Amino acid sequence: MRPRRPRVPYVLLAAAIAGSLAAPASGAPRMLTTQGPIASLAMQDSRVAVTAERASAACDRAMVWNPLAGGVVVVSDTSASVTCPVERPNGGIGAVALAHRTVSWLTTFGGNTEQTTWLQRASSADPGTETTVAQATSNPESGSGDSLAGLVGRNALTAFNRWSGPLAAPVNPRLRRVTAAGASAILSGPKALLAGATDGTTVVIPTADGTVALVSSAGAILHLLDPAAPVRSVAINAGRVAVQQTGSVVELYSVSSGALVGTHPLRADSAAGIDLYRNVVVYRTYRGVRALCVATGTDRRIATTPRAVIEAEIESPGVVYAYNALVSGQFTGKAKRVPLAVVLGAVG
């Protein structure tokens, strides 16, 4: 049995589990180091939500990091909680979404025949107080039961998917939004699954039939995009949707009209996962982060990592990316920022 950990004030805990916040020298960007590997990150403006898996001195946790000011706040409950159970079964923390100060994340524990996923949320204004928004239990072997996934967030909107049965043949798929009271319906049916991105007003959903649905926060299907190839990931910003496809191609569509406005190649070794900020698409290869300017077609590597890149996102402060490093036999997470000026200087 794992010993119950006493609750520690979040300011002290943040310093302990983050490992270090590298101070900038001569204008160099700050870096976040976490005890335990980073599972996911999400960025809005100068805030970055990070989920990190357990390490010897810390359990699974969700935190908010400011790569400009350098502060970090652990928002999840680090005592006996859903995210940090006293007896930890197989599984752990995963996807994260950020909507202003509200952080939402998925935690899954279980075994071969039963696993439960919780959608938790907390605020950086009230760190250490997490609440359960939704819970679902399924059988991974048979596909029976209920599942949660498709977590996205921005501004006042946090949305997620819920369905019954296997993902290949979902029953009653739903897109729901997080509310003060829990969750409420946005859309039901095959076009509701799985959410891939949001700008706070429109949810972008790559669907099972190959189309990409643009859904308003009120549940209206605004447009159905028809990409030329199977979709790997999506992003949305400033009135445009970027659709990454197999074949190392990204297509740009207008949110207002649904029209295709551009097609651009990516490197052949691109991994699934893109982000978009104005004219810059950020994507990753195995050990690199790249930026593509869709106005000029210039594609440059902006960062290199010693191990696989977990995620990369772009906002006005620049690009934030994460990878996990093996240090003294244990994995630690690393998150770094490339300033926007450096990114724009690279791609023009």
Buried (B, 14 or more C-beta within 10 A) or exposed (E): EEEEBEBBEBEEBBEBBBBEBBEEEEEEBBBBBBBBBBBBBBBBEBBBBBBBBBBEEBBBBBBBBBBBEBBBBBBBBBBBBBBBBEEEEEBBBBBBBBBBBBBBBBBBBBEEEBBBBBBBBBBBEEBBBBEEBBEBEBBBEEBBBBBBBBBBBBBEBBBBBBBBBBBEEBEEBBBBBBEEEEBEEBBBEEBBBBBBBBBBBBBBBBBBEBBBBBBEBEBEBBBBBBBEBEBBBBBBBEEBBBBBBEEBBBBBBBBEEBEBEBBBEBBEEBBEBBBBBBBBBBBBBEBBBBBBBBEEEEBEEBBEBEBEBBBBBBBEBBBBBBBBBEEEEEBBBBBBBBBBEBBBEBBE
